[in-house]
Amino acid sequence: MVMENGRNTSADLKSEEVPLHHGHHKEMHFTAGEVVRDVIIGMSDGLTVPFALAAGLSGANASSSIILTAALAEVAAGAISMGLGGYLAAKSDADHYMRELKREQEEIITVPDEEAAEVAEILAEYGLEPHEYGPVVNALRKKPEAWVDFMMKFELGLEKPQPARAVESALTIALTYVTSGLVPLLPYMFISTVKKAVLTSVVVTLLALLLFGYSKGRLTGNNPIKTAFHTALVGAIASAAAFGMAKLI
């Protein structure tokens, strides 16, 4: 208890005390980056490619039924192709990880001093002094699995892939391609006049591109308004080019 100017200030001191533990601190991090990437890939192409194809066929004076049939065939083929591409890309990443993992496992056995020196260099880049990172290096040398994991993450920048990543990537890309690819084709399903159908498709697809671009901007941390207009512009240019080339031919 402290006396100040004849006044008891223990209450004041007590009010300034800050509890060290309010409870468990929980950090919320966005961890679905790979899934979002697959969705963006599938939806970006799904909205633009069938849209451009339908616009091009409209420019060639094809009927709504022919446009719809050709575009649906493209959606099916595109979904299979892009899904397979996503599968092969994820499988390649997994194979690359396993090759590098095996190499690091061999190196900590055959050239442990060189690997330990690499750990020291990595930690030094973060501003740690030799007397600070020395115990860390020695501790890692006693734990081979942790040592290899450290080298994979901090030397090579590689994260262990999920076992079902390749299949999930393929399905995500293919499904988003199909669902987004149907958006520009909806007007052709209900409007028999090609001119009206293509104009409606342009409006519907541009709105979808704006919404998609805005959402992509929010998820990726970019300016959502700028990303929305950029995405819509790319789709508009693609469809205009396809329409003009079909007209010219």
N, C-alpha and C positions, 0 to 999 in steps of 0.2 A: 504494500500500500504506500502511495506517495502523497505527501502533503505539499500543495502548491498554493501560496497566497491564502493559507488557512483553509484550503478547500481539498477535500478528498478526491483524488483523481483516479482511484482504482477502477471506477466504472468506465472512465474514459479509456483507460488502458485496456480494459476488458473488451470494449467495443471495437478496438483496433485489432484484436486477435483474429487471425485468419486460420481456419481449420485446414490442416494439411491434406486431409482425405475427405472429400465430399462424397466419394463413391467411386466406382470404376469408370475411368475415362474411356469412352467408346468413340472411335474414329470411323466415319463413314466414307469409304472410298469406292469409286466406281471401278468395278473389276470385270466388267463384261465387254472389254475392249475388242476382243477377237470376234465375239458374236456381232457386235455393232458393225465392225468392219465388213463382215460377211453380208449383213443386212444392207449396208450401203452399196456394196458391189452389186448384189442381186437387184435391188430396187432401182439403182441408177440406170443400169442397162435395161431393166424390165420396162421402165417408163419411156425410155428414149428409142430403143431399137424397134419394137412393134409400132410405136407411134410414127417413126420415120418411114417404116415399110408401108403402113397403111396410107400415109400421106403420099408416098411415091406412087402407089397403085391408084390412088384417087386421081393423081395427076395424069396417069395413063388412061383415064376414063374407064377403069374397070368397074364392074358392078359391085354392089355391097356384099353379095354372097361370095364372090371371088376374093374380094379384099379380106373378108372375115375368114374364109377358109385358109388362104395363104398366111395371114397373120397368126392364126391359131397354130398352124403347122410350125411357124417360126418360133412361137412361144414355147412349144413342146421341145423343139430341137435346141433352142437356146438354153432352156432350163437344164436339159441333159448335158449339153456342152459345158455350161458354166459350172454346174454342179460337179462334173467330173474334173474340171480345172481346179475347183476349190479343194476337192479330195486329194488330187495329186500334189497341190501346193502344200497342204497340211502334212501329207505323208512325207514329202521331201524335207520339210522342216523337222519332223520327228526323226527321220533317218540321219539328218545332219547333226542333230543333237546327240544321238547315240554314238555316232562316229567320234565326235569331239569328247564325249564323256569317256569313251574307251581310251582315247589318246591321253586325256588328263590322268586317268587312273594308272596308266603305264608310266607316265612321267614322274608322278610323285614317288614311284618306286625306283625308277632307273636314274633320275636326276633330281633327287629331293632338294639339294642345296640350291639349284637353279630355280626351282619352283618356289622355294621359300623366299629367295631374293625377289621374285616377281610379286609375291604377296607384300613384301616390304615396300616395293615401289608403288603398288596400288594404294596402300595405306598412306604413304608419304604424300601422294597426290591430294589427299584430303587434309593435309596440313599437320599430320601427326609426326612427332619427333621420334628418333630411334628408341629412346628409352620408353616411349609410350606404345609403339607398335611392336617392340621386341617381344613382350609377353604374349601378345596375340599371335604372332608368328609361331612361337614355340608351342602354344596351346593347340594351334591348328595342326602342327606336325604330329601331335599325339592322337589326332582324330582324323583318320584318312577320309572318311565319308564327308565330314564337314569341310575338310580341306578341298576336296574335289568340288563340292557344291559351291564353295567360295570362288574357286577359279572359274567355274562355269558362269557364274553370275557376274562377277566383277572384272574378270579378265576378258571373257568372250561375250558377255552381255546376253547369255542364253538362259531362258527359263524352261524348266522341264515341261514338255507338252502333255496335255491330258490324253489318256489312252484312246478315248473315243473322239478326239478332236477332228480327225479326217472325215469321219462319217457325219458328224454334226455340222461341219463346215459345208459339206456337199449338200446336205438336206436344207440347211438355212439358205444358202444361195439359190438353190433350185426353187424352193417354195416362195421366196420373196420375188424371184424373177417371174414366176407364174402369176402370183396375185397382183403384182404391179403391172405386169404385161397385159392383163385383162382390162385395166382402166381405160386406155385409149381405144379399146375395141368395143366397149359397151355401146356407144352410139350406133355402131354398125349393126348391132344385134337388134335394135329397136327402130331404127330409121332406115327406110328403104332408099330414100333419095340420097345419092352419094354426096352431093354438094352440102346438103344440110348435115349429113352424118360427119363429114370431115370438119366442118366448122364447129360442130358440137364437140367433136373429139379434141380439137385444138384448145377450146376453152376448158374442158374437163381436165385434159392432161397438163396444161399450163398451171392450173390451180393445184393439181396433185404435185407437180414439180416444185411449186412454191412452198407448199406445205412440207414436202420431203426435204427440200433444201433448208428450210427454217429449222426443222427437227434435227437435221444433220449438223447444222451450225451449233445448236444448243448442246448436243452430245459431244461434239469434238472440241468445244471451247472457242470456236471461231465466232465472228459476228453473224448472228442468225439472219439478219435482214440482208446483208451482203451475200451470204451463202445462198439464200433463197433465190435472189435475183440471178446470181451466177448460174445456179442449177437450171433455172427456167430458161435462161438465155441459151445454154448449151443445147437443151432439148428443142428449142425453137429453131436454132440454126440447123440442127440435124434434120428436122422434118422439112424445113424450107429447102434445104439442099436436095433432099430426096424428091420432093415434089417438083422442083425445078428441073432436075435431071430427067425425071420421067416425062415431063412435058416436052423437053428438048428432044429426047430420043423418039 
